[in-house]
């Protein structure tokens, strides 16, 4: 594991998670205040927008102003970072 090199995709996901925290202020306290599963639902919305059904789904967990799809790769990176945030929240609750 010590010689493992992160792929560009993995680095981009980690950078997006950092951006969410530093630029948007979505830190641990913010994430812990989210409804159960809301970050995962947001991730699913970005994935579905690119692959299944374009547009903001009715189950988008937040205000419509936070719906900001970009392109396939960017939305997948954003979705992965949101899943990491949801997983970290679950881990903190253990």
N, C-alpha and C positions, 0 to 999 in steps of 0.2 A: 504494500500500500504506500510506502514512503516514496516510491518512484513513480507513483501514479500522476499523470498529467491530466488536468481538467480540460475537457473539450471547450470549444468556443460557446456552444450552447449552454453548458453548465455554468461557465463564467458569466454569460449574459443573464442567466436566471438569478445568480447570486448578486450581480450588480443591480438588477431590477429590484430585488428584495431590499437591498441597501437604499436604493432611490426611494422606495416606498416609505422607508423609515425616516431617512434624512430629509428628503424634499417634501414629502406629503405629511410627515408627522405621524405615520402609522406605526407607532412603537408598540412595545409590549402592553402598556396600559390601554392603548387604543384597541389593539387586537383582542385583548381579554374582555373588553366591553361589548364586543360584537355578539350578535345572536349566534347561537350554535349553528354551525354550518354555513353562515353567510359568506365567508370568504371562499369556501368551496363552491357555493352556488354561483358566486361571481366568476370564479375560474371556469366553471362549466358553461356559463353564458358566453364567455369569450371563445371557448372552444366551439360551441355550437354555432356561434356567429360565423365562424370561418368554414365549418365543415358540413353543417346540417341545415340550419335555418338562419339566414341573415336577419339582423335586427335585434333590438333589445327585448328579451323575453319578459313576460309579465311577472316572472318570479325573480327578476333582478332584485337583489336585496337592499339596494340603496337608492337614493334620489337619482332621477334620470340624468342629472348634470354630471354624475360620476361615470356614466356610460361613455367610454371613449375608445371605441375600436379603431385599430390602425390598419394592419395588414396581417396576413396569416402568421408569419414568423413572430412579429411583435406581440400579437395577441396570445400566441402559445407561450412565449416567454413570460408575459404578464400572468397568464393562467398558472403556470408552474410556480411562480413566486407567491401567488395567492394560496396555492395548495401548501407550500412550505409554511406560510404564516398560519394556516389552519392546523397543520400538523404540530407546529411549535406550541400553539395554544393548547391542543390536546395533551401534549407532553407536560406542559406546566400544570395542568389540572390533575395529573397523576399523584 
